[in-house]
Amino acid sequence: MKPALAFLNEALIERIISEGIDILCKLGVEVHNENVLSLLSDFGAQVDKVKQHVIFKPDLIEKSLRTAAHPFKLFDVLGNETHFFTDDNVYFTPGSAAIHLLDYDRKETRRPDTRDYIAYAKIISQLEHIASQSTAFIPADVPDAISDSYRLFLSLLYCEKPVVTGTFTLDSFAVMRDFQVAVRGSAHNLKEKPLTIFSACPTSPLKWSAVTSQSVVDCALHGIPVEFIAMPLSGFMAPVSKVGTLVQHTAETLSGIVISQLASPGAPVLYGGSPAIFDLRYETTPMGAIETMMIDCGYNEIGKRLGIPTQAYISLSDAKMLDAQAGLESGIGAALAVLSGINNIAGPGMLNFENCQSLEKLVLDNEICGMTLQLVKGIEPKEDLPTLPLLQELLAEGHLLIADHTQRYLREEIFFPGPIIDRANASRWRDEGAKTLVERAHAVVNDLVERYRPSRLSDDVKNEMIELMEGEARRYGQDHLPPRQDDSI
């Protein structure tokens, strides 16, 4: 039986959805984008263009939910299927858009650069239990105006996995789309085999910026999946109660779904978010708080009730270093996420309230992901009923180490983590250098960078992307891209 976890009963889910729709139809949302306001008006929403405010109608929301409610697939740069967002299929992706990197040697955070990003892409390409990459952190050696496109460029150049990304500027989308069309060969092929997911974040409470609302429309028109990342803060920018926060999250997410589906009915979406409680003592938004995780799991149940695949920022930590807090918060979050059936679980590698990435934590979190993926398989019979013959063999042989049954099911029944997780006895641990977890993680980071094999994307496509990126950089005054110090491209 596959284990499962639920926080809401059916009646409460229905009431939360009803309350969210009621808010949209009575309070409405702000939309700071004239094109999107016109789109909503054309389909019957009550729009005040002067106040940039929209009141929705129930039938508009219900129709949009019907067209949005379907599974979809994601594919790598070579066109191989990697994700099927349906039912309780779960996949992990690193946390995205951090502005700092935890430096192992300096034992402190710093601004990352191109060299760091390439190392990240090389590492994530080899992490077995993390199915996609993200544009994980922002290199500081390029202008802010091209940081979105530059991260996607490096990701597609160095790693074959699909990418969770997004844009913070109106102008970035075109070149980011062109990268994907270059990889796929045509806009039609990109729609047939999506390569990325774009995050779109409404502003709590009940507001859409010009950039994010335009991104929703652009992605819908080009068949690029969108994950909605509503971020209500319980007790600050949302009601302090979990149910109240879920109602607000529902309203904000539904408003994005309507925009997406009016732009292109059936456009693929994920019902996602990054809500948090607000810790009044420190004025922070702890992603590792158990209440934050409960809200994530709760809105996942709401998304599933609506028939829409789901996403959450949940398997991450607010710790500043790779320490016990980092492990316990990330581990609890990952376990809750897979048991809840959240389809796209975002967070591995992240620290410090989504502000920092750590390569060492990323490889550790890969092991956490592997353990939780084993957990969600549950317990099923494996040719072991009746058990009497196995025990007879055990008594006769004195062990079952080389038994046919053991050899057949060993790797399936037991997850063997990599060298980061210490399972040696104390004497062997001392003999092998008595290394700490962080030291072992750093050794794995170095090993993965050393063992990296270049992406099998064709040289022609790589060169086309390089030309596109160089042209984009010149638009913003950077005549040369930072040196990649790599001869594998």
C-alpha positions, 0 to 999 in steps of 0.5 A: 500500500502506498502511504498517504497523508491528508490534513483537510477533509472534503467538506473543508476543502470545498468550503475553502475553494468556495471562500476563495471564489467568493473573495475574487467575485467580491473583493477582486484583485489588482492587475498592473498590466493593461493587456491583461486587464483588457483580456479579462474585460473581454471575457466578462470580468468587471474591470476598472482600468483606472484603479487597475482592479478586477472583479471576477465572475463565478462562471469565468473561474469555473470554466477556467478550472475545467480547462486547466484541470489536466496532467502534463509531461515535461521533457529533457533537452534531448526530448526524453520524457522525465516528468508526468504530473498526474495523480501522486507522482512526485519529483524534486527540483532545487530551490530557485533564484537565490542571491547568495551561495554558501562558500565551503572554504570561507564558511560564509555566504557570498555572491555567486558567479558564472563559475559557481553556476557551471559547477552547480549545473555539472553537479545537478546533471548527475544527482539521481533523485532530483529530476529537474534543475532550476535556475538556482542562483543569480550570478553577480558577474552579469547585468541584472537585466540579463540574469534571468536569461543567462541562468537559463542559458547556462542550465541548457548548455551544461545540463540535460534535465528540464528547468524550473525557471522564470523571469523578473523582467518584461524583456527577458521572456523572448530570448528565454523562449528562443533558447527553448525553440533552439533546443526543440527545433521549432515552436510547435515541437516546444509545445509538444514537448515542454522543456521548462516550467516558469514560476509566476508569483502574485503579490500578496495580498491579491495583486499581480504585477505587470511582469508576472501577469505578462509572463503568465500570458506569454507562457500560455500562448507558447505552451510553456507550463507555469507554476503559480507561486502565491506567497501569503504570510500568515499573521502579516500579509494573510490571516494568522490561521492556517485555514484563512491563509489557505483561503487567500492562497486559493484566491490568489492562485485561482486568479492566475489560473483564470489569466492563463486559461483565458490567454490559452485554454488548456495551458499547462499549470501547476497549483503551487506556492511558497506561503509561510508563517510570519515569525513576529519575534524575528520578523522572518518568514520561516520555510522550515516551520512545521506550520508552513509545511502544513499549509503547503500540504493543505493547498496541495489537497486543494489543487488535487481536488480541482484536478490540477497538478501541484507544486510546493517550496517545502524541502528546504531550511532557514539555517545559515549553515549546513548543520543539524537544523538544515537537515531536520527541516529539509528532511521533515519537509521532503517526507511530508511532501512525498506523503502528501503527493505534491507533484513538483517538490522544490527546495533542495539546496536552499538555506536562509529563507530561500536566499542562499544555495549550498552545493554541499547541501544540494548533494546531501538533499539528493540523499534525502530525496532518495530516502523519501522516494523509497518511503513513498513506495510503501510496503508490498509483498515481494514473493515472501508470502508464505515466508516459511520457505525463506526461513527454512533456507535461513536456518539451513544456510545460516544467512540469506546474503546470497539467496536468490530472493535477496539478490532479486529484491535487494536494491528494490527493498533497501535504499543504499545512500552514497558516501555522504551518509555515514553507515560505517562502524566507529572504528572504520569511520576513524580509520577513514579520516573521521570526516564530518558530514560537511566534509563528506558532502564537499568531497562529493561536490568535487568528485561530481564536478570532476566526473562531469560529462558534457551535455549531448545537446548538439554543438549547432544548438549550443552555438546558436544559444551562445549567439543568442546570449551574446546578442542579449548581453550586448543589448545591455552593454556587456560586450563579452560574456564572463569566461566559462573556463571550460573547453567542453562546450 
